[in-house]
């Protein structure tokens, strides 16, 4: 073989390697563009669905006012940083203002539009039940908030809106926070539950791949390993109980009517093990030290606390958390509701309020002159 022939083969091999590498780069680039286009069509953005800004008064991260529009989701954040329509200030004396405190399960980013969120639907159903009353609402749910954040949110952002009714709905972020602290103390959690690589933080395609691999791995491990985190449910929930009690008492100083709801989740005891693992996948992704049985214990404990705090602080308790079916039609993931779930959630809340003698008396005090008759709503029953 001549030197010239050998050199030609080397050049040919080098060209093949370059072509293969260029093909790989172009293919990955096309897939990245497709992933970002998918995010754009679904959420109206190529990156994060929500943008936040630090509120200088409260120190809280709050949504940036504006619109996010995609093929699946349309979100409007008003000028005050609340999801939903603009709010008149000062509030007209004749208007009943509803305020809903919570986190992502109240903000409802998974709902297709503002009108499909359960806070909006609750206001709509109360308008139908009391056609001569005037309602508006504040969706004060902010993704990532725990009870301690809700307290500041109430003081600095919701209280100035002069709400007549305040409801709190959230427990999952406090569960994740409380269990993570204990897991760290037991040496089970040495890194953040979601620890994206450098590539994942810069490449949306790889971020999706990495996240799904972690979901699969943690879901599989949860189905085969013994329970990792050791906890006494009553001890774990004490911090949550103290803070929720404080929130309810502070809310009663702000508004004449206060309610708290037990939280709903997709995981159910009557599901098959395979269904349970699927329903718990997002929870296990965020709390990899937990097992399915451990999730049941902690969910039931925190709902017990919610019921106890409602009784101790004398606020309206909204129960029936399992009226929302535990399936993919109603749940977007382990906790967050799809449109169908938001509708059932709104039915659940409105029906509970219309059954409440306390709420009925509250509405009677706000009844326009000449209005008579009790409210009527499908699924509700007269107060006893």
Secondary structure, DSSP 8 states (H G I E B T S, - for coil): --HHHHHHHHHHHHHHHHHHHHHHHHHHHHHHHHHHHHHHHHHSSSS-S--EEE-TTT--EEE-SEEEE-SS-EEEE-TTS-BSS---SS--TTEEEEEEEESHHHHTTTSSSGGGSHHHHHHHHHHHHSTTSEEEEEEEE-TT--HHHHHHHIIIIIGGG--SEEEEE--HHHHHHHHHHHHHHTTS--S-SS---HHHHH-HHHHHHHHHHHHHHHHHHHHHS-------HHHHTHHHHHHHHHHHHHHHHH-SEEEEE----S--TTS-HHHHHHHTHHHHHH-TT--HHHHHHHHHHHHHHHHHHHHHHT-EEE--GGGS-SSTTTBSSSS-B-HHHHHHHHHHHHHHHHH-HHHHHHHHHT--TT--S----TT-----
